[in-house]
């Protein structure tokens, strides 16, 4: 997989959120025009696009702000059981420290932080515009020690 794309209204807030998760800037561009419109099925689109990548360089997220064809319904915050693509998951080094940093930025877990069978410490978190991320810390080695 090359990347996952997320449409946002507030591109700066989305960048801050993903940078707080430890993602790194990978590039940006303004894209649009007839060829892009034919590919994505919109008339005369124009978008600001920012790519962020995981520190290991293996995964990317494309953040897209549609300028010429914004979503007339605006952002919606789906429930965790909504049909369709709902969340993106990240493995993190120290979940509790990261959650303290994210709390200071105004982001808190949707529910509780749970130990999943002594393998992962995990939670779901809602970011800007309803984006849901799953955060998981591999605790299996810590539990075995």
C-alpha positions as a Markdown table, in Angstrom:
| # | Residue | x | y | z |
|---|---|---|---|---|
| 1 | Unk | 0.0 | 0.0 | 0.0 |
| 2 | Unk | 1.3 | 3.4 | -0.9 |
| 3 | Unk | -0.9 | 5.7 | 1.2 |
| 4 | Unk | -4.2 | 6.5 | 2.7 |
| 5 | Unk | -6.0 | 9.8 | 1.8 |
| 6 | Unk | -8.0 | 11.8 | 4.3 |
| 7 | Unk | -10.1 | 14.8 | 3.2 |
| 8 | Unk | -10.0 | 17.7 | 5.7 |
| 9 | Unk | -11.3 | 21.2 | 5.9 |
| 10 | Unk | -8.6 | 22.5 | 8.3 |
| 11 | Unk | -5.4 | 21.4 | 6.8 |
| 12 | Unk | -3.2 | 23.1 | 9.4 |
| 13 | Unk | -5.1 | 21.4 | 12.3 |
| 14 | Unk | -4.8 | 18.0 | 10.6 |
| 15 | Unk | -1.0 | 18.5 | 10.0 |
| 16 | Unk | -0.5 | 19.5 | 13.7 |
| 17 | Unk | -2.4 | 16.4 | 14.8 |
| 18 | Unk | -0.5 | 13.9 | 12.7 |
| 19 | Unk | 2.9 | 15.6 | 13.6 |
| 20 | Unk | 1.9 | 15.2 | 17.3 |
| 21 | Unk | 1.4 | 11.5 | 16.5 |
| 22 | Unk | 5.0 | 11.4 | 15.4 |
| 23 | Unk | 4.5 | 11.5 | 11.6 |
| 24 | Unk | 6.9 | 13.5 | 9.5 |
| 25 | Unk | 6.4 | 16.0 | 6.7 |
| 26 | Unk | 6.9 | 14.2 | 3.3 |
| 27 | Unk | 5.8 | 16.8 | 0.8 |
| 28 | Unk | 3.0 | 19.2 | -0.4 |
| 29 | Unk | 1.5 | 20.3 | -3.7 |
| 30 | Unk | -1.5 | 22.1 | -5.2 |
| 31 | Unk | -3.2 | 19.6 | -7.6 |
| 32 | Unk | -6.2 | 20.0 | -9.9 |
| 33 | Unk | -7.2 | 20.5 | -13.4 |
| 34 | Unk | -9.1 | 18.5 | -16.0 |
| 35 | Unk | -6.9 | 15.3 | -15.8 |
| 36 | Unk | -7.2 | 15.2 | -12.0 |
| 37 | Unk | -11.0 | 15.8 | -12.3 |
| 38 | Unk | -11.3 | 12.8 | -14.7 |
| 39 | Unk | -9.4 | 10.6 | -12.3 |
| 40 | Unk | -11.3 | 11.5 | -9.2 |
| 41 | Unk | -14.7 | 12.1 | -10.8 |
| 42 | Unk | -15.1 | 15.8 | -9.9 |
| 43 | Unk | -15.5 | 18.8 | -12.2 |
| 44 | Unk | -12.6 | 21.3 | -12.2 |
| 45 | Unk | -11.1 | 20.2 | -8.8 |
| 46 | Unk | -8.3 | 22.1 | -7.1 |
| 47 | Unk | -6.8 | 20.9 | -3.8 |
| 48 | Unk | -4.0 | 21.5 | -1.4 |
| 49 | Unk | -2.3 | 18.2 | -0.6 |
| 50 | Unk | 0.2 | 17.4 | 2.2 |
| 51 | Unk | 1.8 | 14.0 | 2.6 |
| 52 | Unk | 3.0 | 12.9 | 6.1 |
| 53 | Unk | 4.9 | 9.7 | 6.7 |
| 54 | Unk | 5.7 | 7.4 | 9.5 |
| 55 | Unk | 9.2 | 7.7 | 11.0 |
| 56 | Unk | 10.2 | 4.4 | 9.5 |
| 57 | Unk | 9.2 | 5.7 | 6.0 |
| 58 | Unk | 7.0 | 2.7 | 5.2 |
| 59 | Unk | 3.5 | 4.4 | 5.4 |
| 60 | Unk | 2.1 | 7.7 | 4.3 |
| 61 | Unk | -1.1 | 9.7 | 4.8 |
| 62 | Unk | -2.3 | 12.2 | 2.2 |
| 63 | Unk | -4.1 | 15.1 | 3.7 |
| 64 | Unk | -6.3 | 16.8 | 1.1 |
| 65 | Unk | -8.2 | 20.1 | 1.4 |
| 66 | Unk | -10.5 | 20.5 | -1.6 |
| 67 | Unk | -10.5 | 24.1 | -2.6 |
| 68 | Unk | -12.7 | 24.2 | -5.8 |
| 69 | Unk | -15.1 | 21.4 | -4.8 |
| 70 | Unk | -15.5 | 21.3 | -1.0 |
| 71 | Unk | -17.8 | 18.8 | 0.6 |
| 72 | Unk | -21.2 | 20.7 | 1.1 |
| 73 | Unk | -22.0 | 18.5 | 4.1 |
| 74 | Unk | -18.8 | 19.3 | 6.0 |
| 75 | Unk | -16.9 | 17.0 | 8.4 |
| 76 | Unk | -18.8 | 14.3 | 10.2 |
| 77 | Unk | -17.6 | 12.4 | 13.2 |
| 78 | Unk | -18.5 | 8.8 | 12.6 |
| 79 | Unk | -19.1 | 6.3 | 15.4 |
| 80 | Unk | -16.5 | 3.5 | 15.7 |
| 81 | Unk | -19.0 | 1.0 | 14.2 |
| 82 | Unk | -20.0 | 3.1 | 11.1 |
| 83 | Unk | -19.7 | 1.2 | 7.8 |
| 84 | Unk | -16.8 | 2.1 | 5.6 |
| 85 | Unk | -13.2 | 3.2 | 6.3 |
| 86 | Unk | -13.3 | 4.5 | 9.9 |
| 87 | Unk | -9.8 | 4.6 | 11.4 |
| 88 | Unk | -6.1 | 4.4 | 10.8 |
| 89 | Unk | -3.9 | 2.5 | 13.2 |
| 90 | Unk | -0.4 | 3.3 | 14.4 |
| 91 | Unk | 2.0 | 1.4 | 16.6 |
| 92 | Unk | 3.6 | 3.7 | 19.1 |
| 93 | Unk | 6.5 | 3.4 | 21.5 |
| 94 | Unk | 5.0 | 4.8 | 24.7 |
| 95 | Unk | 1.2 | 5.1 | 24.6 |
| 96 | Unk | 0.7 | 6.8 | 27.9 |
| 97 | Unk | 3.3 | 9.5 | 27.3 |
| 98 | Unk | 1.9 | 10.2 | 23.8 |
| 99 | Unk | -1.6 | 10.4 | 25.2 |
| 100 | Unk | -0.4 | 13.0 | 27.8 |
| 101 | Unk | 1.1 | 15.1 | 24.9 |
| 102 | Unk | -2.1 | 14.7 | 22.8 |
| 103 | Unk | -4.3 | 15.6 | 25.8 |
| 104 | Unk | -2.3 | 18.9 | 26.1 |
| 105 | Unk | -3.4 | 19.6 | 22.5 |
| 106 | Unk | -7.0 | 18.8 | 23.2 |
| 107 | Unk | -7.2 | 15.2 | 22.0 |
| 108 | Unk | -8.4 | 12.4 | 24.3 |
| 109 | Unk | -9.3 | 8.7 | 23.8 |
| 110 | Unk | -12.8 | 7.8 | 22.7 |
| 111 | Unk | -13.0 | 5.2 | 25.5 |
| 112 | Unk | -10.4 | 3.7 | 27.8 |
| 113 | Unk | -6.9 | 2.5 | 27.4 |
| 114 | Unk | -6.9 | -1.3 | 27.5 |
| 115 | Unk | -4.4 | -4.1 | 27.8 |
| 116 | Unk | -5.3 | -6.5 | 25.0 |
| 117 | Unk | -4.1 | -10.0 | 26.1 |
| 118 | Unk | -0.7 | -8.7 | 27.3 |
| 119 | Unk | 0.2 | -8.0 | 23.7 |
| 120 | Unk | -0.9 | -4.5 | 23.1 |
| 121 | Unk | -1.9 | -1.5 | 25.2 |
| 122 | Unk | -4.4 | 0.3 | 22.9 |
| 123 | Unk | -7.0 | 2.9 | 22.5 |
| 124 | Unk | -9.0 | 4.9 | 19.9 |
| 125 | Unk | -8.6 | 8.6 | 19.7 |
| 126 | Unk | -10.6 | 11.2 | 17.7 |
| 127 | Unk | -8.6 | 13.9 | 16.0 |
| 128 | Unk | -9.7 | 17.0 | 14.1 |
| 129 | Unk | -12.8 | 16.8 | 11.9 |
| 130 | Unk | -13.8 | 13.4 | 13.3 |
| 131 | Unk | -10.6 | 11.5 | 12.2 |
| 132 | Unk | -10.3 | 8.3 | 14.3 |
| 133 | Unk | -6.9 | 6.8 | 15.0 |
| 134 | Unk | -6.1 | 3.6 | 16.9 |
| 135 | Unk | -2.9 | 3.8 | 18.9 |
| 136 | Unk | -1.2 | 0.5 | 20.0 |
| 137 | Unk | 1.9 | 0.0 | 22.0 |
| 138 | Unk | 3.4 | -3.5 | 21.8 |
| 139 | Unk | 3.8 | -4.6 | 25.4 |
| 140 | Unk | 4.4 | -8.3 | 24.7 |
| 141 | Unk | 8.2 | -8.1 | 25.4 |
| 142 | Unk | 7.6 | -6.0 | 28.6 |
| 143 | Unk | 5.1 | -8.6 | 29.8 |
| 144 | Unk | 7.5 | -11.5 | 29.2 |
| 145 | Unk | 10.3 | -9.7 | 31.1 |
